[in-house]
Structures are given as C-alpha cells and as structure tokens.
Amino acid sequence: MPGDRTCSGGAYTFQIPGPLAVADTVAIPMKVQDPASIRCVYAYLQRGTSDGQSAYLVKISRDGGATWEPLEYMGIAQSLPTPSKTTYDFLVRRGYGRPETRRLPYNDFGIVLYYAVTAGPDPQTVPTASYGANRLGFDVGEFVHINLGQPDEEYVEVLSADPDNQTFTAIFTKDHAVGATVRPTIWPTPILNEGDDLAFDILVVASPDPGSDLTVVIQT
C-alpha cells in the first residue's frame, strides 16, 4: 500500500555549493539503483535569505533523460527577520511534522485559498496561492480538503483545474477565509524504478541575496 514502510530505504542527495542561480537540470542527473517508493522530498540552504523566496522542481525521467516529469514542486518561503533555510520551515511553523516524521510525501506545500469563499449551491472557480512555484496537482474528479482540522473543514470534489493560473472549481458548503489550506485527501506515492533518472531545476531565487549552498534530498 502507498505509504507502507519497510526496513529498506535510503536517500538520493544533490549538493550545490555557492550562491543560487536559476537553472535547468542544475546537477548531473542521478540514476536510481533500486526500485522504491518516495517517502519525502525536501531541500535546505546553509545560508538562507530574507530577501524573498526560492523555488525548485525535482523531476524524474523514465526514458534516459529524453523527457522529464515533475516529482515535487517546493520552495523556501520568505521569512523576516530570521531567514528560512528549509522547504519545510513554513509547514513546521503551521504545526506539521518535520519530513522524517511523516509517512507520506509532502503534497501540500503552502497551497492556500487566495480569496475568501462564500458557500453556495453553484460551482465556484477559486484562485489559490503558494509561497513557491507550486502548481496544483489536483485531478478532475478527486476530492481535496479545505482547512483540514479547523471549524470550517470540508472536502470538495474538483470539477475543473487550471494549474497555470492556479485555480480550481468546486461546490463549497462552508465559508472559508483567505489563507484556508487546500490539501489532497489521497496523496499518491510516486514510485522510483531501477534505471530512472533524478534531477532538479532551480525555478526562482531571491534578490539581491539568493542564499547559498543548497542540498536537495529525495528520501525513500
């Protein structure tokens, strides 16, 4: 079952020294040696920045690098006055556990409602926001949690989704304030196959201080 853990596991680690810069396939792709499910994906800086946010795309190729598909979008949020250094700082401050405490990969990196929602019987198209380059990975017909664990908690069916514009359409039965979290009700666990290639892109860096000495970890 997705999320089941065994005594077998490991990590694929990329280390990039120096100041960050936007780039595709930042390091030489790493070859998967053994089939495994993903536990979590995260990144951290040795020197963070309070100038802005950084964002990354960890990706996988199943055809020797000819084509790539997203494995995880993630970002390091802007934080004042103490800079954030990890892609999970934001989530830990919101009460989520650190990556090693979780059985499933993060699929809820900072996605929140961008406008307040008023309950109604008709479908509504609502915008979302994220602190990185995250894009909705929701599929039409699946259900998502709105503000899980809060008084206005509900789960709604995704009727349509526009990842580029970060919107989705659903029927809401409760009112929700700006900033309500949006999370999938089922988190699919990506599978790594022997011979797959792993790499990542740096999508956004802060300016003028981009931060430096990046480590990206793909934990199985």
N, C-alpha and C positions, 0 to 999 in steps of 0.2 A: 504494500500500500504506500502511496506517496507520504513521505514524512517519516516512515519507519526507519529506525537507525539500527545499524549492526556494529560490530566491533571493527569493521573495515571503514577507513576514511582517511582523508588527507587534505592537502591544500595545494593549489596552484598559485604561485606568488610572482607578481611583477614588481620590480623596484626601479623607480625612475629618479635619478639624482638631479639636483639643481632646480632652478625656478621653473614653474609650469608654463606651458605654451599650448595653444590649441593645435591639435594634430590628429590625423587619422592613423590607425594602427601604430601606436606610439612605440611599441617594442616588437621584437621578432615574435611571431605567434608561437604559442606553446602547444605541443602535441599531447593529447590525452593518452595516458598509458593504460588505464584500466577503466572499464565501464562503471559509472556511479551516478547517484542522484545528487543534485545540488542541495546543500544544507543552507548556506547563506553566501552572499557576495557583499563585500564592503571594501572601503578604501580609507586611508588616513595619510595625513601630512605630518612631517616632522616640524614644520613651521607653518602655522595657519595664517589666515589673513582676515582682518575686519573690514577690508575694502569692499567686499562683495562676495558672491557665491561662485563655486566651481561646479562643473557637471561632467559626468563621464558616462560612456556607453561601453559596457562589457559585452562582447559579441562572440559568436561561435560559427565556425564553418564546418560543414559536413561533407564538403567536396574538395578538400585540399586547398582552400583559400579562394576558389573561383567566385563564390558568393558567401555573404555573411548574413546572419540573422541576429537580432537583439537577444541578449541573455539577461541583461539587467541595466536599466537606466538608474542613475543615482547621482546625488550631489552633496556637497558640503555647504550648509547654509551659512549665510552671513550672520555674525553674532557680535554684539557690542556689549561691554567693552572688551570682553575676553573672546578671542577668536575661536571658532570651532575648528577642530582638526580632523574629525572623522565624519563619515557619511551617516553614522548612527547617533551623533550627538543630539540632533533635533528630536529623534524618536525617544531617546533615553530621557530627555527633559519632559517629554509628554507621558512618561510612565511605562514605556515599552522596555523590555529587557535588552541587554547587550546581545550581539549576534550569537555568542556561544550558548546563550540560554534558550535559544529558540529552536524548535524542531523543523520549522519550515522556512523557506527563503523569504526575505522581505519582499512584499509586493504592494506595499502601502507607503512608499517614501513620500511623505509630505503632501499627498493629494487631498485638497480641501475644496469645499464649495466657495466660489468666488463672489457670489451674490446670495442674499437671503432667499429662501424658498417659502412660499405660502401654499399650504396644502390645497388641493383641488381635484376634481374628478377627471380633468383632461391631462393629456401628456404635456410635459414642460421640458424644454431644452435648456439645460443649465450649464453655465461655464464653471470650470474648475481652475485651480491654480496649484503650482508646485514650486518648491524652493530650488529645484534644479532643472534639468532638461527633461524631466519625466513626462511621459505621454501616456494617456490612458491605454491600458492593455485589456480593456473590457470587450467582451464579445456580445453581439446582439443575442438576446435570449437568456443570458446569465443574470444572476442576482448580485447586487452589491449592498453592503451595509452602509448606512448613513449614521454617523456618530455612535458607533458601537459602544455600549455600556453607559450611555448618557440617557437622561429622561426622554429625549426626542428620538431615541434609537428606532430605526425601522430598516427593513431591507426591501429593495425595489428591483424590478426587472428592467434591464437595459433594453430599450426599444430601438435605439439607434445610437451610434457613437461616431464622433469626428475627432480622431487623435490629433490631427494637425492643429485644429482650433481649440482643442482641449474642452470639448463639450460632450454631453450625453443627454439622451431624452428618456424620461421615466414619468410614471404617475406617482406623486407623493401624497401620503395620507397624513403627514405631520408637517408642521412648520419647522424650518431649520435656519439657524443664524449663519451669517458669514463665518467661514472657518470650520464648519462642520466637516469631519473627516469622511472620506469615501474609501471603502476597502472592499475587495472581492470577498464573497462568502466562501469560495473554494479557491485555494491557492494551488495551481498546478506546479508540480515539482519537475523542473527540466532534467532531462537525462543526458549525461555525457557518455558517448560511445568511444571505444578504443579507436584511435586514429583521427578523431575530431581535432580541430584547431581552435585555440582560445586566443583572443587578443582584445584590445580595448582602444577607444578613442577618447581624447580629451575634447569635450564639446565647448566648454566655457571656462574662462579663468577670470579672477578678479583683476581690477586695475586701479591704481598702478602697481600694487603689490600682489602678485599672483599666488603667493605661497610657494613652498618648495619641498623637495624630497618626498615623492609620492610612493606609496605602497598600495597595490591592489591585490586583494585576496579572494580567491574562489574556493570556498570551503565545501568539501564533500563529506 
